[in-house]
Structure formats: C-alpha cells, structure tokens
Amino acid sequence: MLIEMSRLKEVYEERARLAAKDPAFAKVALRVQARLIHNVNSEGEAHGFKFQSDELDEAGGSGKGPIPLDYFLAGFCFCFLSIMARTTASLGVGLNSASISVRGLLDRRGAYGSADVYSGFLDIAYELKLESDDTEERVRAMVKEVQKRCPAHATLSRATKLSSKNFLNGKWFEV
C-alpha cells in the first residue's frame, strides 16, 4: 500500500486541529546544522541524521556526496511528496504511485563572481507523475491543494518562477 490512508488522515487532522488551536504549536522553526570538512565538502545534520555534500571533482570537490543545490532541489521534491501523501489521505483521493523530478536553471557566473548576474535559480521546473484510479477532477483538485499547502512550493513560487508539468496515468493534465 502506497499510503496508509486512515493513519495519515488521523495524524493530519489531529495536527491541523492542534495548529488551529495553539499558536505555539502552529509555528515551527526547522534547524539544519552543517560544518565544512575539507575544501567544498561539508557534513550536515538534521533530526539526528548525518549527510554529506560535496562538489564534483572539476568544481574543486571530491565527489563524496551530492552537490549542495541537489539537496535544495531534493528538499523541494521530498516536501511536495510528503504534503501530497497527507493531502491525499485527508481528501480521500486514491493514489497508486507518485514521483517528481525537478530541474533548476542558474547562471554559474553569479556564483563564481565572473559577472554581475543573479546567482539564484532563474527558473525551476518540475514534472509530477501520478498513477490513480480516481477521477482527473479529484486528482487535479488534490494537486492544487498540495501546491497551496506545501511550504517548499509556497516559498519557491514567491521567490522565483516555478513551473510544473503534471501527469496522471501517463497523460498530461493542467492544474
């Protein structure tokens, strides 16, 4: 089973109830720590999990982990899928599979200081692929709700152009 509907629905509704009732519970500060190990290799820690980030050899790294912006983009993907699982359960939308891929476009000259250009992502595009026996209308409504509820999506859509392609059972659909 892809999603434990009753468990996630119960957890989601209880946390929503607590957030509505208690402002202290509603606001949360997430913390990630990182330290530089050697050259551009860093170690991070979040919620007791340790992970490494590095750069490719040609960028001065040793390839001991994904590059920092891989984590940035993966964080978006993980957040979106997590919110999708909870939203699916809360709305009772059937979901057989879900995957997301993201591509971020940037101009390296900004990061390397070789030109006075914006160093952030110029554009971020993602492709969402879903398999469901539910109606396209219900899936579309669920995806719209995920876009609204997902903190990473909300943050990026304000900060940069954020576009998406959505697929249900291999067929493109618009949200």
Phi and psi in degrees as a GROMACS rama.xvg file:
@    title "Ramachandran Plot"
@    xaxis  label "Phi"
@    yaxis  label "Psi"
@TYPE xy
-66.9916  -44.689  LEU-2
-131.593  128.721  ILE-3
-80.4884  87.4421  GLU-4
-53.5559  -51.4587  MET-5
-67.4312  -40.6818  SER-6
-63.923  -49.9927  ARG-7
-65.3514  -38.4515  LEU-8
-61.8824  -45.4751  LYS-9
-61.7839  -48.3372  GLU-10
-62.5929  -45.8663  VAL-11
-60.6649  -48.0287  TYR-12
-65.8827  -37.9262  GLU-13
-66.2715  -43.8137  GLU-14
-67.495  -36.0692  ARG-15
-64.6606  -40.9386  ALA-16
-63.1569  -45.8593  ARG-17
-63.3397  -41.1899  LEU-18
-64.8499  -38.8625  ALA-19
-68.5908  -32.5867  ALA-20
-87.2915  -34.118  LYS-21
-125.642  104.783  ASP-22
-58.2294  -30.8186  PRO-23
-68.0407  -36.2555  ALA-24
-73.376  -34.3814  PHE-25
-65.6051  -37.0625  ALA-26
-96.6022  127.079  LYS-27
-131.934  139.083  VAL-28
-107.318  118.657  ALA-29
-91.5606  139.332  LEU-30
-126.633  135.165  ARG-31
-128.706  135.472  VAL-32
-111.252  148.025  GLN-33
-146.663  150.746  ALA-34
-139.481  145.062  ARG-35
-76.3594  128.603  LEU-36
-97.1916  -54.1367  ILE-37
-162.332  132.894  HIS-38
49.5889  -111.929  ASN-39
-108.949  14.0996  VAL-40
-88.7652  126.279  ASN-41
-128.072  157.007  SER-42
-117.732  133.73  GLU-43
-115.834  161.293  GLY-44
-144.965  134.664  GLU-45
-146.816  127.56  ALA-46
52.6474  35.6568  HIS-47
83.9157  -2.29661  GLY-48
-96.6632  133.216  PHE-49
-104.98  144.252  LYS-50
-152.532  156.434  PHE-51
-114.366  151.461  GLN-52
-130.647  145.236  SER-53
-150.287  -178.615  ASP-54
-115.496  164.378  GLU-55
-66.3178  159.087  LEU-56
-53.7175  -43.4749  ASP-57
-69.8185  -10.0042  GLU-58
-107.524  15.9013  ALA-59
93.1494  5.66476  GLY-60
-99.4701  -173.249  GLY-61
-123.991  8.46046  SER-62
66.7091  31.0887  GLY-63
-85.295  3.68565  LYS-64
-178.224  172.928  GLY-65
-60.533  155.435  PRO-66
-73.0786  156.554  ILE-67
-52.5405  -42.1805  PRO-68
-71.7958  -19.3284  LEU-69
-62.1033  -42.7461  ASP-70
-64.6406  -40.0213  TYR-71
-57.9403  -50.7614  PHE-72
-69.7704  -37.7236  LEU-73
-64.7311  -36.7697  ALA-74
-58.8736  -41.2397  GLY-75
-60.061  -48.2704  PHE-76
-60.9385  -47.9592  CYS-77
-62.2004  -43.4312  PHE-78
-62.0612  -46.5329  CYS-79
-59.5183  -46.1243  PHE-80
-67.5133  -37.0165  LEU-81
-64.4016  -47.5496  SER-82
-65.1058  -36.028  ILE-83
-63.5191  -42.2159  MET-84
-61.5914  -45.901  ALA-85
-67.4334  -40.8773  ARG-86
-67.2554  -40.3117  THR-87
-57.501  -46.0154  THR-88
-65.9382  -43.7356  ALA-89
-67.5834  -31.2557  SER-90
-93.9397  -8.68023  LEU-91
70.2948  30.9015  GLY-92
-88.5298  129.973  VAL-93
-73.9327  133.437  GLY-94
-138.168  121.67  LEU-95
-93.1165  -33.4035  ASN-96
-158.081  155.269  SER-97
-150  132.271  ALA-98
-144.591  155.761  SER-99
-141.921  139.604  ILE-100
-128.378  147.103  SER-101
-133.116  146.059  VAL-102
-130.444  126.725  ARG-103
-112.181  133.129  GLY-104
-107.983  126.618  LEU-105
-140.232  163.478  LEU-106
-103.631  109.144  ASP-107
-61.2065  -21.6637  ARG-108
-58.7337  -32.7547  ARG-109
-65.4533  -45.0595  GLY-110
-68.1314  -33.3045  ALA-111
-90.5797  -3.80639  TYR-112
69.5942  18.8449  GLY-113
-87.205  -6.1622  SER-114
-157.261  153.55  ALA-115
-85.0467  72.7349  ASP-116
-125.595  160.199  VAL-117
-59.2466  130.272  TYR-118
-92.5285  -8.77805  SER-119
-83.3072  177.44  GLY-120
-63.436  130.628  PHE-121
-79.6836  -26.8182  LEU-122
-165.105  140.219  ASP-123
-128.287  127.396  ILE-124
-126.279  138.652  ALA-125
-129.708  155.269  TYR-126
-121.66  121.115  GLU-127
-107.306  125.41  LEU-128
-118.959  121.268  LYS-129
-123.382  149.158  LEU-130
-124.387  127.644  GLU-131
-154.893  149.296  SER-132
-94.4961  -2.68578  ASP-133
-76.8491  171.481  ASP-134
-74.1338  152.047  THR-135
-59.663  -36.9276  GLU-136
-60.9405  -45.6337  GLU-137
-68.4801  -37.9834  ARG-138
-66.7694  -43.6093  VAL-139
-58.0564  -46.8819  ARG-140
-61.3449  -39.36  ALA-141
-65.2638  -44.2343  MET-142
-63.6263  -40.5371  VAL-143
-59.6185  -40.8967  LYS-144
-67.4716  -38.9126  GLU-145
-62.6487  -45.2289  VAL-146
-57.3853  -36.3547  GLN-147
-74.3259  -40.5217  LYS-148
-84.0197  -26.2593  ARG-149
-71.2445  116.541  CYS-150
-59.1744  -37.9863  PRO-151
-67.7411  -43.6496  ALA-152
-62.9403  -45.5402  HIS-153
-60.2041  -43.0068  ALA-154
-65.393  -49.8408  THR-155
-67.5514  -35.3766  LEU-156
-68.8189  -21.9865  SER-157
-83.9384  -31.9949  ARG-158
-85.0563  -31.1923  ALA-159
-152.614  166.911  THR-160
-64.7983  126.705  LYS-161
-126.848  119.01  LEU-162
-123.529  159.269  SER-163
-143.565  156.833  SER-164
-124.123  129.738  LYS-165
-118.294  135.181  ASN-166
-127.463  132.294  PHE-167
-121.021  118.696  LEU-168
53.0508  39.878  ASN-169
82.385  -3.21073  GLY-170
-110.207  131.35  LYS-171
-64.9142  140.575  TRP-172
-140.823  150.497  PHE-173
-95.857  143.812  GLU-174
